[in-house]
Amino acid sequence: MDTTSRTRPEGSWFGAPGPDDVTFSAEALAEAVGITRAAVERLVALDLIETVTPGSDRFSAMTAARVRRMVRLNVSLGVNLMGAAIIVDLLDRLDRMESLARRGRMP
């Protein structure tokens, strides 16, 4: 079963797919992060994760990483998924700010 889809972005110069080109079906995402497909659908319904395009059944590699972090917070620390989503958002924001600060571009 093909769990990922690789497509060349429109106008790509090199033709090699990057990490942003890898997508997962809802089933593949669920399997990759250790949850059920129903749990993936619930995360979408709660607007905690988004599909690549509205109404599709495909998720980006970045979304898979996000869900993996959320599940880890839920299992390891008992944080509910809504709280885990907020924590992941804040950690991502902190990472971006630290990256900007290292490059001397802090707003």
Rosetta silent file (secondary structure, phi, psi, omega in degrees, C-alpha in Angstrom):
SEQUENCE: MDTTSRTRPEGSWFGAPGPDDVTFSAEALAEAVGITRAAVERLVALDLIETVTPGSDRFSAMTAARVRRMVRLNVSLGVNLMGAAIIVDLLDRLDRMESLARRGRMP
SCORE:     score description
SCORE:     0.000 S_00000001
   1 L     0.000  130.172  179.165    0.000    0.000    0.000 S_00000001
   2 L   -82.139  114.689 -177.172    1.376    3.397   -0.992 S_00000001
   3 L   -97.369  -14.253  179.178    1.206    5.594    2.102 S_00000001
   4 E  -125.754  159.287  177.672    2.899    8.670    0.712 S_00000001
   5 E  -128.566  127.509  177.595    2.534   10.686   -2.425 S_00000001
   6 L  -114.613  127.653  177.482    5.379   12.620   -3.960 S_00000001
   7 L  -130.720  146.732  177.532    4.687   15.249   -6.536 S_00000001
   8 L   -81.423  129.001  179.192    6.989   17.741   -8.173 S_00000001
   9 L   -64.181  147.397  177.501    5.968   21.292   -7.340 S_00000001
  10 L   -56.668  127.911  176.995    4.860   23.443  -10.232 S_00000001
  11 L    80.156   11.368  179.729    7.871   25.266  -11.614 S_00000001
  12 L   -64.304  134.453 -178.961   10.427   23.201   -9.671 S_00000001
  13 L   -82.735  -33.432 -172.553   13.909   23.662  -11.092 S_00000001
  14 L   -98.130  -22.030  177.276   15.453   20.538   -9.719 S_00000001
  15 L    79.384  -10.292  179.101   12.589   18.070   -9.987 S_00000001
  16 L   -86.735  129.174  179.513   13.481   16.373   -6.702 S_00000001
  17 L   -68.808  141.926  176.889   10.650   16.359   -4.193 S_00000001
  18 L  -101.711 -179.002 -178.478   11.355   18.036   -0.885 S_00000001
  19 H   -61.271  -27.397  179.196    9.869   17.336    2.547 S_00000001
  20 H   -73.085  -13.589 -178.330    6.958   19.664    1.805 S_00000001
  21 H   -89.149  -13.752 -178.486    5.972   17.437   -1.123 S_00000001
  22 L   -81.466  128.550  176.846    5.431   14.301    0.961 S_00000001
  23 E  -127.535  156.793 -179.951    1.839   13.738    1.977 S_00000001
  24 E  -122.684  143.357  170.097    0.091   11.077    4.011 S_00000001
  25 E   -72.647  167.534  178.573   -3.421    9.715    3.784 S_00000001
  26 H   -60.658  -40.325  179.125   -5.469    9.848    6.998 S_00000001
  27 H   -64.775  -44.229 -179.622   -4.862    6.116    7.483 S_00000001
  28 H   -66.406  -39.085  177.385   -1.104    6.444    6.919 S_00000001
  29 H   -61.826  -47.732  179.649   -0.930    9.432    9.270 S_00000001
  30 H   -58.220  -46.028  179.635   -2.794    7.518   11.959 S_00000001
  31 H   -64.668  -40.862 -177.047   -0.495    4.530   11.584 S_00000001
  32 H   -65.301  -33.304 -176.361    2.649    6.684   11.549 S_00000001
  33 H  -105.144   -1.969  175.061    1.801    8.449   14.819 S_00000001
  34 L    80.366   34.233  175.603    0.091    5.548   16.592 S_00000001
  35 L  -127.915  175.852  179.437   -3.513    6.729   16.703 S_00000001
  36 L   -87.330  162.509  175.482   -6.715    5.645   14.987 S_00000001
  37 H   -62.126  -36.726  178.332   -8.135    7.101   11.802 S_00000001
  38 H   -61.123  -37.171  177.826  -11.115    8.256   13.878 S_00000001
  39 H   -66.077  -39.027  176.108   -8.708   10.208   16.089 S_00000001
  40 H   -61.274  -46.195 -179.697   -7.235   11.886   12.990 S_00000001
  41 H   -62.465  -35.736  177.877  -10.744   12.805   11.836 S_00000001
  42 H   -67.247  -41.176  178.037  -11.505   14.197   15.307 S_00000001
  43 H   -61.239  -38.199  177.098   -8.353   16.355   15.216 S_00000001
  44 H   -66.831  -46.369 -178.689   -9.486   17.736   11.855 S_00000001
  45 H   -60.945  -33.253  178.888  -13.024   18.345   13.139 S_00000001
  46 L   -84.804    2.370 -177.947  -11.608   20.244   16.130 S_00000001
  47 L    60.647   31.612  177.137   -9.407   22.315   13.769 S_00000001
  48 L   -89.302  -22.203  172.932   -6.284   21.096   15.548 S_00000001
  49 L  -140.168  160.069 -179.036   -4.785   19.896   12.253 S_00000001
  50 L  -127.124  150.143  172.981   -5.495   20.688    8.610 S_00000001
  51 L   -77.369  165.762 -179.517   -5.436   18.721    5.416 S_00000001
  52 L   -58.322  -44.838  174.094   -3.167   19.831    2.577 S_00000001
  53 L  -130.577  145.351 -178.232   -6.186   21.257    0.777 S_00000001
  54 L   -53.011  132.144  177.267   -9.648   21.767    2.262 S_00000001
  55 L    83.951   -4.884 -179.754  -11.780   18.649    1.979 S_00000001
  56 L   -85.830  176.399  179.356   -8.920   16.369    0.964 S_00000001
  57 L  -115.687   27.173 -176.924   -7.706   13.280    2.791 S_00000001
  58 E  -118.599  142.400 -178.056   -3.994   14.190    2.578 S_00000001
  59 E  -127.953  144.287 -179.312   -1.748   15.570    5.304 S_00000001
  60 E   -76.649  164.087  175.718    1.706   17.136    5.066 S_00000001
  61 H   -63.011  -34.359  177.852    4.830   15.762    6.722 S_00000001
  62 H   -64.074  -38.042  177.165    4.785   18.865    8.947 S_00000001
  63 H   -66.550  -39.656  177.713    1.297   17.925   10.132 S_00000001
  64 H   -60.085  -42.859  178.526    2.500   14.392   10.879 S_00000001
  65 H   -64.412  -40.181  178.473    5.302   15.822   13.035 S_00000001
  66 H   -61.108  -47.486 -179.009    2.815   18.109   14.771 S_00000001
  67 H   -65.013  -39.508  178.417    0.463   15.218   15.587 S_00000001
  68 H   -59.384  -42.994  178.550    3.380   13.095   16.790 S_00000001
  69 H   -66.204  -40.390  179.359    4.364   15.859   19.256 S_00000001
  70 H   -63.208  -44.330 -179.607    0.755   16.258   20.382 S_00000001
  71 H   -64.685  -40.435  179.151    0.369   12.525   20.993 S_00000001
  72 H   -61.689  -43.215  177.171    3.663   12.426   22.910 S_00000001
  73 H   -63.256  -39.150  179.883    2.469   15.246   25.187 S_00000001
  74 H   -65.674  -48.627 -176.509   -0.848   13.462   25.661 S_00000001
  75 H   -73.506  -46.238 -174.191    0.646   10.071   26.483 S_00000001
  76 H   -74.915  -39.670 -173.565    3.694   11.209   28.453 S_00000001
  77 H  -113.737   -5.726 -179.996    2.234   14.098   30.418 S_00000001
  78 L    75.852   16.845  179.070   -1.512   13.495   30.266 S_00000001
  79 L   -74.543  132.789  177.481   -2.150   16.774   28.448 S_00000001
  80 L   -67.066  161.950 -172.721   -5.451   16.724   26.554 S_00000001
  81 H   -63.802  -33.775  176.595   -5.164   17.122   22.788 S_00000001
  82 H   -63.865  -46.578  177.128   -6.444   20.704   22.773 S_00000001
  83 H   -63.338  -39.486  179.071   -3.817   21.652   25.347 S_00000001
  84 H   -63.041  -39.076  178.824   -1.182   19.681   23.440 S_00000001
  85 H   -63.684  -40.798  178.678   -2.020   21.609   20.258 S_00000001
  86 H   -64.999  -43.613  179.253   -1.556   24.906   22.104 S_00000001
  87 H   -61.935  -44.452  179.781    1.768   23.749   23.555 S_00000001
  88 H   -62.323  -42.570  177.026    2.999   22.619   20.125 S_00000001
  89 H   -59.323  -45.163 -179.678    1.991   25.984   18.626 S_00000001
  90 H   -65.981  -40.405  177.669    3.865   27.844   21.358 S_00000001
  91 H   -64.084  -40.464  177.151    6.953   25.645   20.981 S_00000001
  92 H   -63.055  -42.143  179.034    6.931   26.221   17.213 S_00000001
  93 H   -63.981  -42.213  178.231    6.631   29.976   17.756 S_00000001
  94 H   -62.774  -42.608  177.187    9.493   29.892   20.260 S_00000001
  95 H   -59.146  -44.066  179.136   11.661   27.938   17.789 S_00000001
  96 H   -63.818  -41.943  179.778   10.978   30.539   15.070 S_00000001
  97 H   -65.279  -41.547  177.821   11.797   33.417   17.424 S_00000001
  98 H   -63.900  -39.182  178.520   15.049   31.761   18.541 S_00000001
  99 H   -64.143  -44.444  176.933   15.990   31.184   14.924 S_00000001
 100 H   -62.852  -40.627 -179.209   15.337   34.840   14.078 S_00000001
 101 H   -64.497  -40.427  178.170   17.294   35.975   17.124 S_00000001
 102 H   -63.338  -31.535  179.551   20.303   33.863   16.107 S_00000001
 103 L   -90.473    2.234  178.747   20.248   35.507   12.700 S_00000001
 104 L    73.721   26.383 -177.847   19.875   38.963   14.247 S_00000001
 105 L  -117.894   33.536 -178.378   16.397   39.538   12.821 S_00000001
 106 L   -67.683  132.429  179.850   14.350   39.748   15.968 S_00000001
 107 L   -69.166    0.000    0.000   11.245   41.956   15.481 S_00000001
